[in-house]
């Protein structure tokens, strides 16, 4: 019985990352009742009662996860989702920033798949992950980027981002919303 009780805090830690499926503003959403019930079990002093409480709460969490009422996501999956959505204006995904260090939410390292000039002579770059970034300033690059070039994109002012390609000066860019719909 001791080993079973020892594993419950690990389950509790994983469940603390639970997301509610129907939340419009996940960052401000109240904690799901199944998670509150699970956390409440730790306050029970008697081992047998605490174990019974954890077992019942774990069953409730499992059922909520199976029905989609609660979504559980690990840190690696949250990191992948943040990376895929980087540069898009999706405030409801800010819940994925929990536990992330600032560098993970402020910068992105990526590789250029294609680069071309648009009708205005500004760069349009598609990254290997499919994200499309458009230059929004008049910064002139010494040489156009080639496929395989590494870029660093960081958050800047007014919803824009700064992209640095190799040792060239950074240019102001914005992620194309159209690319997200594809």
N, C-alpha and C positions, 0 to 999 in steps of 0.2 A: 504494500500500500504506500510506503514511503516514496518509492520511485515514481509512482503514478502522480502523487501530489507534487513532486519536484518538477515534473514536466509541465504543469499547468501554467506557471509564470511565463514559460516560453510561448505557449499558446496565447496567453494574454498579450504579450508583446506583439505577436503577429496580428492579432485582432485589433490592436490599437490603430492599425493602418487601414481599418475598414472604411469604405466609402459608401454612402447611401446612393442607390441607383437613380432615384427620381429627384435628386436635389438640384434646384435651379442655381443656387449659389452654394456650392459644396463647402467653401471655406467657412461660411457662417452657419452651416447646417448643424442642427443639434445632433449629439451623439445618438446613434441608434439604440433603442431599448435593449436589444439583445446584447450589446456591448456593455451597457450599464449593468445589466444583470450578471454578466460574467465578472466584471470588476468587483461587484458587490460580494462575490463569493470569498474573496481574500480576507474580508473582515470577520468571517466565521472562525471561531477559535477551535472548536472540536473537529478533529481530523475527519471523522466519518461524515459529519454534516457538511463540512467544507467540500469533501470529495463528491458527495451526492449533489451539492449545489453546482460544482464545476461540471459534472457529467450532464446534468439537466441543461445548464447554460450552453455547453458545447453542442448538444443536440439542437438547441434552438438556433445557434449560430450556423450550424451545418445546414439546417432547413432554410434559413434566411438566405444563405449563399446559393443553395440549389434553386430557389425561386427567384433569385435576382434582387431580393429586397436589400441585401447587403453585398457589396463587392469587396473582396479582400485582394490587396495588391502588395507585392513585395517591393523592396527598394529598387531592385534591378529593373523590374517592369515599369516602375514610376520613372526611373531615369530614362528608359527607352522612350516612354511616352512624352516626357519633357523634351527630349532631343528631337523627336519627330514633329512636335508642335512649336519648336523654337521659332520665334519671329512672327507667329500668328497671334492675333488679338483674341485669345480664348481665356478670359478671366475665370471661367468656371473650372479650368484645369489647375488653378493655383493651389488646390489641395495637394497636388502632386509635388509641390515644393517643400512639404513638411519633411524635415530631416535631411534636406539637401544642403550642401554648402553653397555659398554665394556664387562661386565660380561655375557651378553646374547650372545655375539659373540665369547667369549674366553673360556667359560666353559659350561659343560653340566652335569646335575645330571640325573642319570638313574638307572634302576633296571635290574639285570641280570635275564634272562629267562633260559639260559643253559650255561654251561661252560664245556669244555673238553680240553684235551691235544692233540696237533697235533703230527705228526711223529717225530718232533724234540724236543718234550717235552715242547713246549710253549703253553700257554693258547690261546684258541679261545673261545670268549664269544659272545653269541647272547643276545641282550638286548630285553626288552619287546616290543620296537617299531620295532623290526626286524633287526636293524643294527647289523652287525657282526664286531667285533674288534679283532685283532690279536696282540699278544705280539710279539715285535720285538727285545727285549733285553734278556739278560740271568738272569734277576732278579728272584730270587727264593722267592716264597711266603711261609710263615709258614704253611698255610692251604689253600687248594683250595677254591675258592668262591662257594657258594651254590646259587641255584635259590632263588630269592627274595632279595639277597644282594644288597645294594645300592652302586653305584660307582660315582665318580666324575672324569670327563675327562676334561683336560685343554690343550690348544694349547701349543706345545713345538717347539723346533728348527727343521729345515730341513723337514717340512711337517709331522712331527710325533706329537704325543700327549702323555701326561702322564695320566695314569689311577690309581686312588687310590681306593682301595677296603677296606672299613672299616678303621681300624687303621694300616693296613699293609703298608709297603713301596710302593711308587708309582713305576709303571713299564711303560716302553715306549711301546706304542701301535700305530697301524695304522688301520684305518677303511678299511675293505675289499671292494674293488670296485665291486667285484662279487655280493655282497649282494645288491648293488644298482640296479643291472640289473634285479633282481627277481621281 
